[in-house]
Amino acid sequence: MTPHLISIYALVLMFVVATIWPINMGVLAFVGAFLVGTLLAAQTTKDIIAGFPGGLFLTLVGITWLFALAQNNGTIDWLVRMAVRAVKGRIGAIPWIMFGISALLTAVGAVSPGAVAIVAPISLGFAFRYHISPLLMGLMVVHGAQAGGFSPISIYGGITNGVVQEAGLPLSAMTTFAASFLVNAAVALILFMVLGGRRLMTARDTIETVPVPHVEIARAATGPQIFGDSEAEALSRRISEEAGGDSNRLVAEVEEGNQPDGTPHQIFTLAGLVLLAVLVLAFNLDIGFVALTIGLALALWNPTMQKRAMAQVAWPEIMLITGVSTYVAVLQEMGTIDFVGESVAGMASPMLAALMLFFIGAVVSAFASSTAVLGSLIPLAVPFLQGENSVGAIGFIAGMAVASTIVDVSPFSTNGALVLANAHGVDRQAFFRKLLSYGALVTVVAPVVLWLVFVVLPG
């Protein structure tokens, strides 16, 4: 058995173990990266650590810490109240507003994770308050970001168009953009109808008159934990009831959000969130460093308010995501991804090879960089995109672009990880499984549908 096959089987084994036993898969992945990297790929520990996703780590820590601070000082509650007044109680419109904002941000040049990091905490705060499915709200944000992701002036669009030009293939930037937008919008509509959207469309009259109480988007992760803190919460509630008290002794208490609206600290926090968006979207600064810097300024303003914020960072999820990303980096370094891609590209049937590359793009992108996948797989397709029996290049590129990005709903991708890290007020382990199941469904179904629509039917 070759090292490439062993490394793939090891990844499958990690999923099985993490499913059967309550073990954080990030730990399994870090150990797997160490064993596979040193024993099979002759890598040093320095090489393995170089694959650690430092940027993703900073993004997750910075964003979850910053929004925990914003929750604790009442800014999130204030924002939700203002937004409810702005939509005049049309709760069914909120998921689509979040979809549209995310799409607009990425269409004008924002990186997809940056847009999701800014919009997801607010949208999931709405979900918690109004009993909207958090899965729906999180996925609407991600699909919105992917919908606008291939505009000619976007990051994804620029990278993909550059790769296509270098490969000497026909280029239609607007076709790729339209394909991405329409497919993600169609998926968002299906999700909206399946995950409670029809109920939300009739909720206006009953919601309008209800006062908006405290919205909890972060909970301190203390006490006994396996994946998140749901076990500790359940146990501590029982102990609290038996003791006849209101205090939760195993999970640190969360601020009740009873600060008045528009305090100087809240205005400063809101200004910080606006500054975050401007610096990240307009000046392309790293969102992790910017979020930590703004969070530090908020903490210095009121040191007592931030005492719980660091414990509210989604540490179990960060461990999970960075561990899997590190393992995938080992696979990329040892050539496993290229091995699989080249094996498929050498197939006799161009149609079948196109389908398999769609699948490879989806599977790899669910764990690793979408732009890296596009940059490596499109050149592999050149042989069967030229000649008499060739596959249509424009349709293939559009389908490949969507297949490699629509799977960013996976909890192991940056966008899915941000949704998971900000999904508070729910059973975190159950939410992770839902997000993982949906990501797996998209990874299996999307390549086939996109292949039929963009490769088989035009041919």
Secondary structure, 3 states (H helix, E strand, C coil): CCHHHHHHHHHHHHHHHHHHCCCCHHHHHHHHHHHHHHHCCCCCHHHHHHCCCHHHHHHHHHHHHHHHHHHHCCHHHHHHHHHHHHCCCCHHHHHHHHHHHHHHHHHCCCCHHHHHHHHHHHHHHHHHHHCCCHHHHHHHHHHHHHHCCCCCCCHHHHHHHHHHHHCCCCCCHHHHHHHHHHHHHHHHHHHHHHCCHHHHHCCHHHHHCCCCCCCCCCCCCCCCCCCCCHHHHHHHHHHHHHHCCCCCCCCCCCCCCCCCCCCHHHHHHHHHHHHHHHHHHCCCCCHHHHHHHHHHHHHHHCCCCCCCHHHHCCHHHHHHHHHHHHHHHHHHHCCHHHHHHHHHHCCCCHHHHHHHHHHHHHHHHCCCCHHHHHHHHHHHCHHHHCCCCCCCHHHHHHHHHHHCCHHHHCCCCHHHHHHHHCCCCCCHHHHHHHHHHHHHHHHHHHHHHHHHHHHHCCC
